[in-house]
């Protein structure tokens, strides 16, 4: 899902309230990213450098946002550009496991524009995603619509 024109042109700097939220959520995001990279490295090690590059660019952008060196619009544009650069290296990402890490990846990669498929040994974990027709991602000041995530075919 591409960012809206409103998001891309938002000239506002981070507010004190937004900064508190960013600082509160950042350790959770770091842990989730680490867990995701650890899992991906076991099944798709060639994807890890691509995602790591996106994560690093995202981290640099968050730092600039916190230091009020860039607006929210610039932050969104940098994220979009990093995702497009990474997406050029991948076609479809298969995510095995619909736990919190897998669902996080489905959402974040969908916002970044990647095509992705998700699979879990426990099919019930995919019901919520299927009922909504895709993965839900939240963006600042505007809810992005559900982005389609296909169910990966069974291999057995």
GUTI-509941 format. One record per atom (N, C-alpha, C): residue number from 1; atom name; x, y, z. Coordinates in steps of 0.001 Angstrom, whole numbers, plus 500000, padded with zeros to 6 digits. Each point is the difference from the previous one (the first is absolute). Example, Ala and Ser with C-alpha at 12.3 -4.5 7.8 and 13.67 -1.06 7.14 Angstrom:
# residues 2
node pos->1, site->N, px->513190, py->494310, pz->507800 $
node pos->1, site->CA, px->499110, py->501190, pz->500000 $
node pos->1, site->C, px->500900, py->501200, pz->500000 $
node pos->2, site->N, px->499650, py->501050, pz->499280 $
node pos->2, site->CA, px->500820, py->501190, pz->500060 $
node pos->2, site->C, px->499230, py->501090, pz->500730 $
This chain:
# residues 156
node pos->1, site->N, px->500844, py->498831, pz->500000 $
node pos->1, site->CA, px->499156, py->501169, pz->500000 $
node pos->1, site->C, px->500889, py->501232, pz->500000 $
node pos->2, site->N, px->499722, py->500885, pz->499111 $
node pos->2, site->CA, px->500774, py->501227, pz->499890 $
node pos->2, site->C, px->499465, py->501043, pz->500976 $
node pos->3, site->N, px->500886, py->500839, pz->500535 $
node pos->3, site->CA, px->499555, py->501072, pz->500886 $
node pos->3, site->C, px->499118, py->500983, pz->499249 $
node pos->4, site->N, px->499133, py->500678, pz->500744 $
node pos->4, site->CA, px->499106, py->500989, pz->499392 $
node pos->4, site->C, px->500780, py->501275, pz->499712 $
node pos->5, site->N, px->499450, py->500824, pz->499148 $
node pos->5, site->CA, px->500608, py->501289, pz->499694 $
node pos->5, site->C, px->500088, py->500854, pz->501266 $
node pos->6, site->N, px->498995, py->499893, pz->500851 $
node pos->6, site->CA, px->500007, py->500737, pz->501271 $
node pos->6, site->C, px->501182, py->499565, pz->500871 $
node pos->7, site->N, px->500256, py->498705, pz->500064 $
node pos->7, site->CA, px->501123, py->499501, pz->500788 $
node pos->7, site->C, px->501331, py->500435, pz->499392 $
node pos->8, site->N, px->500101, py->499953, pz->498697 $
node pos->8, site->CA, px->501251, py->500344, pz->499317 $
node pos->8, site->C, px->500354, py->501478, pz->500125 $
node pos->9, site->N, px->498995, py->500854, pz->500167 $
node pos->9, site->CA, px->500235, py->501448, pz->500032 $
node pos->9, site->C, px->499841, py->500604, pz->501390 $
node pos->10, site->N, px->499900, py->499181, pz->501027 $
node pos->10, site->CA, px->499831, py->500478, pz->501366 $
node pos->10, site->C, px->501287, py->500684, pz->500463 $
node pos->11, site->N, px->499945, py->501314, pz->500189 $
node pos->11, site->CA, px->501176, py->500776, pz->500402 $
node pos->11, site->C, px->500153, py->500127, pz->501512 $
node pos->12, site->N, px->499123, py->499363, pz->500756 $
node pos->12, site->CA, px->500076, py->500083, pz->501456 $
node pos->12, site->C, px->501198, py->499228, pz->500532 $
node pos->13, site->N, px->500603, py->500567, pz->501037 $
node pos->13, site->CA, px->501047, py->499300, pz->500719 $
node pos->13, site->C, px->499353, py->499176, pz->501097 $
node pos->14, site->N, px->500741, py->499063, pz->500548 $
node pos->14, site->CA, px->499487, py->499139, pz->501059 $
node pos->14, site->C, px->499644, py->500865, pz->501213 $
node pos->15, site->N, px->498847, py->499719, pz->500601 $
node pos->15, site->CA, px->499592, py->500704, pz->501215 $
node pos->15, site->C, px->500566, py->499276, pz->501221 $
node pos->16, site->N, px->499922, py->500645, pz->501151 $
node pos->16, site->CA, px->500477, py->499359, pz->501235 $
node pos->16, site->C, px->499217, py->498732, pz->500293 $
node pos->17, site->N, px->498688, py->500009, pz->499767 $
node pos->17, site->CA, px->499177, py->498807, pz->500235 $
node pos->17, site->C, px->500389, py->498872, pz->499040 $
node pos->18, site->N, px->500227, py->500336, pz->498735 $
node pos->18, site->CA, px->500411, py->498988, pz->499023 $
node pos->18, site->C, px->501374, py->499447, pz->500345 $
node pos->19, site->N, px->500882, py->500872, pz->500478 $
node pos->19, site->CA, px->501343, py->499573, pz->500384 $
node pos->19, site->C, px->499939, py->498992, pz->501141 $
node pos->20, site->N, px->499154, py->500251, pz->500973 $
node pos->20, site->CA, px->499840, py->499054, pz->501112 $
node pos->20, site->C, px->499557, py->498632, pz->499477 $
node pos->21, site->N, px->499064, py->499995, pz->499067 $
node pos->21, site->CA, px->499497, py->498740, pz->499438 $
node pos->21, site->C, px->501116, py->499284, pz->499235 $
node pos->22, site->N, px->500738, py->500738, pz->499196 $
node pos->22, site->CA, px->501100, py->499404, pz->499234 $
node pos->22, site->C, px->501016, py->499357, pz->500941 $
node pos->23, site->N, px->500379, py->500740, pz->501028 $
node pos->23, site->CA, px->501003, py->499492, pz->500945 $
node pos->23, site->C, px->499473, py->498803, pz->500790 $
node pos->24, site->N, px->498706, py->499971, pz->500263 $
node pos->24, site->CA, px->499401, py->498870, pz->500710 $
node pos->24, site->C, px->499940, py->498753, pz->499117 $
node pos->25, site->N, px->499670, py->500175, pz->498723 $
node pos->25, site->CA, px->499835, py->498870, pz->499092 $
node pos->25, site->C, px->501310, py->499509, pz->499382 $
node pos->26, site->N, px->501007, py->500845, pz->499973 $
node pos->26, site->CA, px->501244, py->499652, pz->499318 $
node pos->26, site->C, px->500623, py->498696, pz->500496 $
node pos->27, site->N, px->500144, py->499784, pz->501321 $
node pos->27, site->CA, px->500591, py->498717, pz->500439 $
node pos->27, site->C, px->499179, py->498788, pz->499551 $
node pos->28, site->N, px->498691, py->500137, pz->499963 $
node pos->28, site->CA, px->499146, py->498897, pz->499554 $
node pos->28, site->C, px->500217, py->499732, pz->498510 $
node pos->29, site->N, px->500139, py->501061, pz->499232 $
node pos->29, site->CA, px->500261, py->499841, pz->498565 $
node pos->29, site->C, px->501358, py->499339, pz->499780 $
node pos->30, site->N, px->501006, py->500415, pz->500758 $
node pos->30, site->CA, px->501329, py->499417, pz->499868 $
node pos->30, site->C, px->499967, py->498505, pz->500296 $
node pos->31, site->N, px->499316, py->499623, pz->501068 $
node pos->31, site->CA, px->499894, py->498588, pz->500356 $
node pos->31, site->C, px->499271, py->499221, pz->498905 $
node pos->32, site->N, px->498924, py->500567, pz->499509 $
node pos->32, site->CA, px->499229, py->499329, pz->498951 $
node pos->32, site->C, px->500839, py->499846, pz->498728 $
node pos->33, site->N, px->500737, py->501032, pz->499640 $
node pos->33, site->CA, px->500872, py->499922, pz->498828 $
node pos->33, site->C, px->501064, py->498920, pz->500172 $
node pos->34, site->N, px->500601, py->499952, pz->501194 $
node pos->34, site->CA, px->501019, py->498994, pz->500263 $
node pos->34, site->C, px->499421, py->498599, pz->499895 $
node pos->35, site->N, px->498831, py->499790, pz->500602 $
node pos->35, site->CA, px->499359, py->498686, pz->499935 $
node pos->35, site->C, px->499661, py->499638, pz->498560 $
node pos->36, site->N, px->499500, py->500961, pz->499254 $
node pos->36, site->CA, px->499655, py->499739, pz->498603 $
node pos->36, site->C, px->501245, py->499631, pz->499195 $
node pos->37, site->N, px->501083, py->500762, pz->500167 $
node pos->37, site->CA, px->501234, py->499702, pz->499269 $
node pos->37, site->C, px->500569, py->498644, pz->500398 $
node pos->38, site->N, px->499919, py->499668, pz->501287 $
node pos->38, site->CA, px->500480, py->498693, pz->500454 $
node pos->38, site->C, px->499230, py->498874, pz->499327 $
node pos->39, site->N, px->498676, py->500135, pz->499927 $
node pos->39, site->CA, px->499176, py->498958, pz->499376 $
node pos->39, site->C, px->500238, py->499935, pz->498499 $
node pos->40, site->N, px->500057, py->501153, pz->499373 $
node pos->40, site->CA, px->500191, py->500034, pz->498550 $
node pos->40, site->C, px->501366, py->499430, pz->499624 $
node pos->41, site->N, px->500993, py->500262, pz->500828 $
node pos->41, site->CA, px->501351, py->499527, pz->499677 $
node pos->41, site->C, px->500068, py->498478, pz->499927 $
node pos->42, site->N, px->499081, py->499318, pz->500671 $
node pos->42, site->CA, px->499989, py->498537, pz->499987 $
node pos->42, site->C, px->499430, py->499439, pz->498699 $
node pos->43, site->N, px->499020, py->500689, pz->499435 $
node pos->43, site->CA, px->499350, py->499460, pz->498804 $
node pos->43, site->C, px->500328, py->500767, pz->498718 $
node pos->44, site->N, px->500281, py->501286, pz->500116 $
node pos->44, site->CA, px->500275, py->500821, pz->498819 $
node pos->44, site->C, px->501171, py->500939, pz->500282 $
node pos->45, site->N, px->501184, py->499465, pz->500189 $
node pos->45, site->CA, px->501133, py->500847, pz->500384 $
node pos->45, site->C, px->500334, py->501094, pz->498985 $
node pos->46, site->N, px->499657, py->499821, pz->498753 $
node pos->46, site->CA, px->500322, py->501025, pz->498996 $
node pos->46, site->C, px->499119, py->501239, pz->500138 $
node pos->47, site->N, px->498888, py->499882, pz->500715 $
node pos->47, site->CA, px->499096, py->501129, pz->500199 $
node pos->47, site->C, px->500494, py->500902, pz->501134 $
node pos->48, site->N, px->500744, py->499443, pz->500941 $
node pos->48, site->CA, px->500427, py->500739, pz->501194 $
node pos->48, site->C, px->500759, py->501285, pz->499658 $
node pos->49, site->N, px->500997, py->499983, pz->499119 $
node pos->49, site->CA, px->500704, py->501258, pz->499706 $
node pos->49, site->C, px->499090, py->501069, pz->499410 $
node pos->50, site->N, px->499023, py->499582, pz->499229 $
node pos->50, site->CA, px->499063, py->500962, pz->499405 $
node pos->50, site->C, px->499170, py->500650, pz->501099 $
node pos->51, site->N, px->499430, py->499180, pz->500885 $
node pos->51, site->CA, px->499199, py->500545, pz->501096 $
node pos->51, site->C, px->500854, py->500813, pz->500958 $
node pos->52, site->N, px->501205, py->499543, pz->500269 $
node pos->52, site->CA, px->500889, py->500724, pz->500894 $
node pos->52, site->C, px->500307, py->501390, pz->499445 $
node pos->53, site->N, px->500200, py->500079, pz->498708 $
node pos->53, site->CA, px->500227, py->501299, pz->499366 $
node pos->53, site->C, px->498804, py->500929, pz->500164 $
node pos->54, site->N, px->498801, py->499457, pz->499843 $
node pos->54, site->CA, px->498778, py->500790, pz->500196 $
node pos->54, site->C, px->499895, py->500441, pz->501459 $
node pos->55, site->N, px->500265, py->499090, pz->500922 $
node pos->55, site->CA, px->499925, py->500321, pz->501425 $
node pos->55, site->C, px->500991, py->501110, pz->500369 $
node pos->56, site->N, px->501216, py->499926, pz->499477 $
node pos->56, site->CA, px->501016, py->501006, pz->500314 $
node pos->56, site->C, px->499584, py->501363, pz->499468 $
node pos->57, site->N, px->499507, py->500034, pz->498778 $
node pos->57, site->CA, px->499536, py->501276, pz->499437 $
node pos->57, site->C, px->498826, py->500547, pz->500802 $
node pos->58, site->N, px->499127, py->499115, pz->500440 $
node pos->58, site->CA, px->498859, py->500402, pz->500816 $
node pos->58, site->C, px->500471, py->500571, pz->501334 $
node pos->59, site->N, px->500980, py->499348, pz->500600 $
node pos->59, site->CA, px->500544, py->500458, pz->501281 $
node pos->59, site->C, px->500634, py->501384, pz->499851 $
node pos->60, site->N, px->500772, py->500207, pz->498943 $
node pos->60, site->CA, px->500606, py->501313, pz->499750 $
node pos->60, site->C, px->498919, py->501067, pz->499833 $
node pos->61, site->N, px->498918, py->499631, pz->499335 $
node pos->61, site->CA, px->498909, py->500937, pz->499789 $
node pos->61, site->C, px->499285, py->500332, pz->501308 $
node pos->62, site->N, px->499835, py->499010, pz->500860 $
node pos->62, site->CA, px->499376, py->500238, pz->501315 $
node pos->62, site->C, px->500875, py->500950, pz->500819 $
node pos->63, site->N, px->501303, py->499807, pz->499940 $
node pos->63, site->CA, px->500914, py->500885, pz->500728 $
node pos->63, site->C, px->499834, py->501436, pz->499513 $
node pos->64, site->N, px->499965, py->500196, pz->498685 $
node pos->64, site->CA, px->499802, py->501345, pz->499451 $
node pos->64, site->C, px->498644, py->500571, pz->500411 $
node pos->65, site->N, px->498993, py->499152, pz->500076 $
node pos->65, site->CA, px->498673, py->500438, pz->500429 $
node pos->65, site->C, px->500050, py->500459, pz->501455 $
node pos->66, site->N, px->500613, py->499199, pz->500861 $
node pos->66, site->CA, px->500108, py->500323, pz->501423 $
node pos->66, site->C, px->500795, py->501296, pz->500214 $
node pos->67, site->N, px->501064, py->500166, pz->499227 $
node pos->67, site->CA, px->500838, py->501189, pz->500126 $
node pos->67, site->C, px->499421, py->501206, pz->499268 $
node pos->68, site->N, px->498807, py->499839, pz->499468 $
node pos->68, site->CA, px->499278, py->501065, pz->499288 $
node pos->68, site->C, px->500811, py->500542, pz->498822 $
node pos->69, site->N, px->500734, py->499087, pz->499357 $
node pos->69, site->CA, px->500747, py->500345, pz->498792 $
node pos->69, site->C, px->499169, py->499756, pz->498753 $
node pos->70, site->N, px->498862, py->499333, pz->500166 $
node pos->70, site->CA, px->499118, py->499748, pz->498858 $
node pos->70, site->C, px->498547, py->499981, pz->500466 $
node pos->71, site->N, px->499120, py->500261, pz->499068 $
node pos->71, site->CA, px->498560, py->499995, pz->500281 $
node pos->71, site->C, px->499466, py->498573, pz->499891 $
node pos->72, site->N, px->498737, py->499839, pz->500388 $
node pos->72, site->CA, px->499349, py->498697, pz->499835 $
node pos->72, site->C, px->499944, py->499620, pz->498520 $
node pos->73, site->N, px->499750, py->500973, pz->499141 $
node pos->73, site->CA, px->499940, py->499719, pz->498563 $
node pos->73, site->C, px->501315, py->499467, pz->499473 $
node pos->74, site->N, px->501111, py->500623, pz->500425 $
node pos->74, site->CA, px->501325, py->499526, pz->499578 $
node pos->74, site->C, px->500255, py->498595, pz->500534 $
node pos->75, site->N, px->499558, py->499747, pz->501225 $
node pos->75, site->CA, px->500140, py->498663, pz->500596 $
node pos->75, site->C, px->499267, py->498954, pz->499162 $
node pos->76, site->N, px->498781, py->500316, pz->499605 $
node pos->76, site->CA, px->499199, py->499073, pz->499191 $
node pos->76, site->C, px->500654, py->499780, pz->498636 $
node pos->77, site->N, px->500478, py->501074, pz->499390 $
node pos->77, site->CA, px->500641, py->499873, pz->498682 $
node pos->77, site->C, px->501259, py->499147, pz->500075 $
node pos->78, site->N, px->500812, py->500193, pz->501040 $
node pos->78, site->CA, px->501215, py->499191, pz->500147 $
node pos->78, site->C, px->499651, py->498523, pz->500205 $
node pos->79, site->N, px->498965, py->499743, pz->500791 $
node pos->79, site->CA, px->499567, py->498616, pz->500201 $
node pos->79, site->C, px->499519, py->499368, pz->498711 $
node pos->80, site->N, px->499224, py->500776, pz->499244 $
node pos->80, site->CA, px->499511, py->499509, pz->498709 $
node pos->80, site->C, px->501157, py->499699, pz->499063 $
node pos->81, site->N, px->500962, py->500894, pz->499930 $
node pos->81, site->CA, px->501137, py->499824, pz->499094 $
node pos->81, site->C, px->500852, py->498790, pz->500397 $
node pos->82, site->N, px->500197, py->499802, pz->501304 $
node pos->82, site->CA, px->500771, py->498836, pz->500461 $
node pos->82, site->C, px->499264, py->498712, pz->499656 $
node pos->83, site->N, px->498685, py->500016, pz->500170 $
node pos->83, site->CA, px->499214, py->498806, pz->499702 $
node pos->83, site->C, px->500017, py->499685, pz->498506 $
node pos->84, site->N, px->499908, py->501017, pz->499184 $
node pos->84, site->CA, px->500022, py->499793, pz->498544 $
node pos->84, site->C, px->501353, py->499429, pz->499576 $
node pos->85, site->N, px->501067, py->500529, pz->500573 $
node pos->85, site->CA, px->501331, py->499487, pz->499668 $
node pos->85, site->C, px->500118, py->498532, pz->500397 $
node pos->86, site->N, px->499493, py->499657, pz->501186 $
node pos->86, site->CA, px->500047, py->498609, pz->500452 $
node pos->86, site->C, px->499077, py->499104, pz->499207 $
node pos->87, site->N, px->498829, py->500521, pz->499648 $
node pos->87, site->CA, px->499021, py->499194, pz->499262 $
node pos->87, site->C, px->500525, py->499620, pz->498622 $
node pos->88, site->N, px->500851, py->500850, pz->499452 $
node pos->88, site->CA, px->500572, py->499693, pz->498700 $
node pos->88, site->C, px->500852, py->498741, pz->500022 $
node pos->89, site->N, px->500435, py->499615, pz->501191 $
node pos->89, site->CA, px->500845, py->498820, pz->500136 $
node pos->89, site->C, px->499203, py->498728, pz->500294 $
node pos->90, site->N, px->498730, py->500167, pz->500252 $
node pos->90, site->CA, px->499161, py->498854, pz->500355 $
node pos->90, site->C, px->498752, py->499953, pz->499137 $
node pos->91, site->N, px->499448, py->498811, pz->499832 $
node pos->91, site->CA, px->498731, py->499877, pz->499294 $
node pos->91, site->C, px->498882, py->499726, pz->500984 $
node pos->92, site->N, px->500039, py->498873, pz->500665 $
node pos->92, site->CA, px->498983, py->499645, pz->500988 $
node pos->92, site->C, px->500708, py->499453, pz->501225 $
node pos->93, site->N, px->499570, py->500449, pz->501158 $
node pos->93, site->CA, px->500573, py->499502, pz->501243 $
node pos->93, site->C, px->499003, py->499033, pz->500624 $
node pos->94, site->N, px->500463, py->498810, pz->500332 $
node pos->94, site->CA, px->499177, py->499022, pz->500710 $
node pos->94, site->C, px->500338, py->500093, pz->501477 $
node pos->95, site->N, px->498975, py->500154, pz->500811 $
node pos->95, site->CA, px->500181, py->500092, pz->501443 $
node pos->95, site->C, px->499413, py->498744, pz->500621 $
node pos->96, site->N, px->500831, py->499268, pz->500686 $
node pos->96, site->CA, px->499569, py->498765, pz->500636 $
node pos->96, site->C, px->499813, py->500281, pz->501483 $
node pos->97, site->N, px->498778, py->499875, pz->500446 $
node pos->97, site->CA, px->499685, py->500251, pz->501402 $
node pos->97, site->C, px->499180, py->501252, pz->500161 $
node pos->98, site->N, px->498785, py->499856, pz->500524 $
node pos->98, site->CA, px->499087, py->501127, pz->500161 $
node pos->98, site->C, px->499941, py->500455, pz->501450 $
node pos->99, site->N, px->501128, py->499898, pz->500707 $
node pos->99, site->CA, px->500079, py->500550, pz->501344 $
node pos->99, site->C, px->500166, py->501505, pz->499906 $
node pos->100, site->N, px->500363, py->500639, pz->501096 $
node pos->100, site->CA, px->500118, py->501455, pz->499991 $
node pos->100, site->C, px->501076, py->500473, pz->499018 $
node pos->101, site->N, px->501128, py->499295, pz->499917 $
node pos->101, site->CA, px->501057, py->500389, pz->499063 $
node pos->101, site->C, px->499577, py->499860, pz->498556 $
node pos->102, site->N, px->499347, py->498878, pz->499671 $
node pos->102, site->CA, px->499533, py->499783, pz->498631 $
node pos->102, site->C, px->498946, py->501014, pz->499583 $
node pos->103, site->N, px->499055, py->500269, pz->500894 $
node pos->103, site->CA, px->498951, py->500974, pz->499688 $
node pos->103, site->C, px->500579, py->501405, pz->499871 $
node pos->104, site->N, px->500992, py->500303, pz->500835 $
node pos->104, site->CA, px->500676, py->501293, pz->499896 $
node pos->104, site->C, px->500653, py->500131, pz->498627 $
node pos->105, site->N, px->500687, py->498948, pz->499584 $
node pos->105, site->CA, px->500664, py->500042, pz->498694 $
node pos->105, site->C, px->499009, py->500165, pz->498863 $
node pos->106, site->N, px->498874, py->499277, pz->500075 $
node pos->106, site->CA, px->498984, py->500125, pz->498955 $
node pos->106, site->C, px->499543, py->501451, pz->499892 $
node pos->107, site->N, px->499755, py->500619, pz->501149 $
node pos->107, site->CA, px->499513, py->501381, pz->500000 $
node pos->107, site->C, px->501058, py->500972, pz->499496 $
node pos->108, site->N, px->501189, py->499955, pz->500566 $
node pos->108, site->CA, px->501031, py->500974, pz->499663 $
node pos->108, site->C, px->500488, py->499842, pz->498566 $
node pos->109, site->N, px->500114, py->498763, pz->499534 $
node pos->109, site->CA, px->500424, py->499784, pz->498620 $
node pos->109, site->C, px->498900, py->500403, pz->499015 $
node pos->110, site->N, px->498747, py->499840, pz->500416 $
node pos->110, site->CA, px->498888, py->500442, pz->499147 $
node pos->110, site->C, px->500002, py->501504, pz->499823 $
node pos->111, site->N, px->500204, py->500732, pz->501095 $
node pos->111, site->CA, px->500068, py->501458, pz->499926 $
node pos->111, site->C, px->501172, py->500420, pz->499129 $
node pos->112, site->N, px->501073, py->499228, pz->500062 $
node pos->112, site->CA, px->501196, py->500314, pz->499215 $
node pos->112, site->C, px->499840, py->499631, pz->498522 $
node pos->113, site->N, px->498903, py->499348, pz->499657 $
node pos->113, site->CA, px->499748, py->499694, pz->498596 $
node pos->113, site->C, px->500408, py->498613, pz->499544 $
node pos->114, site->N, px->500416, py->499152, pz->500918 $
node pos->114, site->CA, px->500403, py->498648, pz->499636 $
node pos->114, site->C, px->498786, py->499098, pz->499815 $
node pos->115, site->N, px->500105, py->499078, pz->499071 $
node pos->115, site->CA, px->499021, py->498928, pz->499895 $
node pos->115, site->C, px->500427, py->498946, pz->501000 $
node pos->116, site->N, px->499048, py->499467, pz->500751 $
node pos->116, site->CA, px->500376, py->499014, pz->500995 $
node pos->116, site->C, px->498924, py->498962, pz->500187 $
node pos->117, site->N, px->500432, py->498849, pz->500475 $
node pos->117, site->CA, px->499104, py->498882, pz->500303 $
node pos->117, site->C, px->500303, py->499525, pz->501406 $
node pos->118, site->N, px->498945, py->499592, pz->500695 $
node pos->118, site->CA, px->500180, py->499536, pz->501372 $
node pos->118, site->C, px->499420, py->498605, pz->500158 $
node pos->119, site->N, px->500662, py->499208, pz->500807 $
node pos->119, site->CA, px->499581, py->498613, pz->500236 $
node pos->119, site->C, px->500282, py->499656, pz->501452 $
node pos->120, site->N, px->499157, py->499195, pz->500596 $
node pos->120, site->CA, px->500218, py->499531, pz->501361 $
node pos->120, site->C, px->499467, py->498585, pz->500113 $
node pos->121, site->N, px->500654, py->499194, pz->500800 $
node pos->121, site->CA, px->499545, py->498629, pz->500202 $
node pos->121, site->C, px->498613, py->499980, pz->500642 $
node pos->122, site->N, px->499701, py->501034, pz->500791 $
node pos->122, site->CA, px->498691, py->500168, pz->500627 $
node pos->122, site->C, px->499181, py->500958, pz->499134 $
node pos->123, site->N, px->499183, py->499448, pz->499132 $
node pos->123, site->CA, px->499234, py->500797, pz->499050 $
node pos->123, site->C, px->499085, py->501009, pz->500691 $
node pos->124, site->N, px->499601, py->499729, pz->501234 $
node pos->124, site->CA, px->499111, py->500904, pz->500738 $
node pos->124, site->C, px->500640, py->501371, pz->500212 $
node pos->125, site->N, px->501327, py->500047, pz->500064 $
node pos->125, site->CA, px->500689, py->501275, pz->500190 $
node pos->125, site->C, px->499814, py->500937, pz->498812 $
node pos->126, site->N, px->499641, py->499436, pz->498867 $
node pos->126, site->CA, px->499843, py->500816, pz->498794 $
node pos->126, site->C, px->498572, py->500492, pz->499799 $
node pos->127, site->N, px->499073, py->499540, pz->500836 $
node pos->127, site->CA, px->498593, py->500365, pz->499841 $
node pos->127, site->C, px->499784, py->501501, pz->500047 $
node pos->128, site->N, px->500590, py->500667, pz->500975 $
node pos->128, site->CA, px->499814, py->501436, pz->500146 $
node pos->128, site->C, px->500481, py->500738, pz->498748 $
node pos->129, site->N, px->501133, py->499587, pz->499479 $
node pos->129, site->CA, px->500540, py->500626, pz->498784 $
node pos->129, site->C, px->499060, py->499746, pz->498821 $
node pos->130, site->N, px->499563, py->498753, pz->499858 $
node pos->130, site->CA, px->499109, py->499642, pz->498889 $
node pos->130, site->C, px->498676, py->500737, pz->500061 $
node pos->131, site->N, px->499422, py->500105, pz->501216 $
node pos->131, site->CA, px->498709, py->500663, pz->500151 $
node pos->131, site->C, px->500053, py->501454, pz->499562 $
node pos->132, site->N, px->501134, py->500619, pz->500167 $
node pos->132, site->CA, px->500151, py->501407, pz->499618 $
node pos->132, site->C, px->500515, py->500155, pz->498572 $
node pos->133, site->N, px->500362, py->498909, pz->499404 $
node pos->133, site->CA, px->500477, py->500047, pz->498624 $
node pos->133, site->C, px->501433, py->500458, pz->499870 $
node pos->134, site->N, px->500757, py->499993, pz->501080 $
node pos->134, site->CA, px->501387, py->500408, pz->499918 $
node pos->134, site->C, px->500546, py->500385, pz->501342 $
node pos->135, site->N, px->501092, py->500726, pz->500013 $
node pos->135, site->CA, px->500648, py->500409, pz->501244 $
node pos->135, site->C, px->499711, py->501465, pz->500262 $
node pos->136, site->N, px->499874, py->500350, pz->501268 $
node pos->136, site->CA, px->499724, py->501387, pz->500346 $
node pos->136, site->C, px->501258, py->500679, pz->500504 $
node pos->137, site->N, px->500230, py->501191, pz->499515 $
node pos->137, site->CA, px->501130, py->500785, pz->500442 $
node pos->137, site->C, px->499493, py->501381, pz->500380 $
node pos->138, site->N, px->500614, py->500588, pz->500989 $
node pos->138, site->CA, px->499589, py->501336, pz->500427 $
node pos->138, site->C, px->501068, py->500998, pz->499597 $
node pos->139, site->N, px->499573, py->501150, pz->499581 $
node pos->139, site->CA, px->500933, py->501061, pz->499666 $
node pos->139, site->C, px->499606, py->501240, pz->500789 $
node pos->140, site->N, px->500944, py->500860, pz->500190 $
node pos->140, site->CA, px->499755, py->501207, pz->500764 $
node pos->140, site->C, px->498912, py->500831, pz->499335 $
node pos->141, site->N, px->499029, py->500379, pz->500812 $
node pos->141, site->CA, px->498900, py->500895, pz->499617 $
node pos->141, site->C, px->499057, py->499453, pz->498944 $
node pos->142, site->N, px->500252, py->498840, pz->499472 $
node pos->142, site->CA, px->499095, py->499455, pz->498989 $
node pos->142, site->C, px->500118, py->498491, pz->500000 $
node pos->143, site->N, px->498876, py->499348, pz->500092 $
node pos->143, site->CA, px->500028, py->498536, pz->499955 $
node pos->143, site->C, px->500115, py->499574, pz->498553 $
node pos->144, site->N, px->500988, py->499188, pz->499723 $
node pos->144, site->CA, px->500130, py->499448, pz->498659 $
node pos->144, site->C, px->499023, py->498843, pz->499867 $
node pos->145, site->N, px->499451, py->499788, pz->498841 $
node pos->145, site->CA, px->499092, py->498869, pz->499850 $
node pos->145, site->C, px->500736, py->498674, pz->500119 $
node pos->146, site->N, px->499214, py->498975, pz->500173 $
node pos->146, site->CA, px->500575, py->498649, pz->500054 $
node pos->146, site->C, px->500708, py->499727, pz->498698 $
node pos->147, site->N, px->501167, py->499444, pz->500082 $
node pos->147, site->CA, px->500737, py->499656, pz->498797 $
node pos->147, site->C, px->499944, py->498494, pz->499799 $
node pos->148, site->N, px->499705, py->499556, pz->498788 $
node pos->148, site->CA, px->499810, py->498570, pz->499787 $
node pos->148, site->C, px->501247, py->499190, pz->500305 $
node pos->149, site->N, px->499810, py->498935, pz->500743 $
node pos->149, site->CA, px->501077, py->499034, pz->500271 $
node pos->149, site->C, px->499456, py->498637, pz->499638 $
node pos->150, site->N, px->500623, py->499353, pz->499069 $
node pos->150, site->CA, px->499510, py->498696, pz->499558 $
node pos->150, site->C, px->500467, py->498902, pz->500923 $
node pos->151, site->N, px->499239, py->498955, pz->500040 $
node pos->151, site->CA, px->500372, py->498812, pz->500778 $
node pos->151, site->C, px->500954, py->499181, pz->499148 $
node pos->152, site->N, px->501126, py->499673, pz->500576 $
node pos->152, site->CA, px->500985, py->499189, pz->499259 $
node pos->152, site->C, px->499450, py->498590, pz->499806 $
node pos->153, site->N, px->500232, py->499420, pz->498853 $
node pos->153, site->CA, px->499503, py->498635, pz->499769 $
node pos->153, site->C, px->500702, py->498997, pz->500895 $
node pos->154, site->N, px->499268, py->498984, pz->500358 $
node pos->154, site->CA, px->500561, py->498946, pz->500828 $
node pos->154, site->C, px->500961, py->499170, pz->499165 $
node pos->155, site->N, px->501053, py->499545, pz->500636 $
node pos->155, site->CA, px->500967, py->499184, pz->499255 $
node pos->155, site->C, px->499786, py->498523, pz->500252 $
node pos->156, site->N, px->499104, py->499671, pz->500919 $
node pos->156, site->CA, px->499823, py->498591, pz->500329 $
node pos->156, site->C, px->498659, py->499544, pz->499757 $
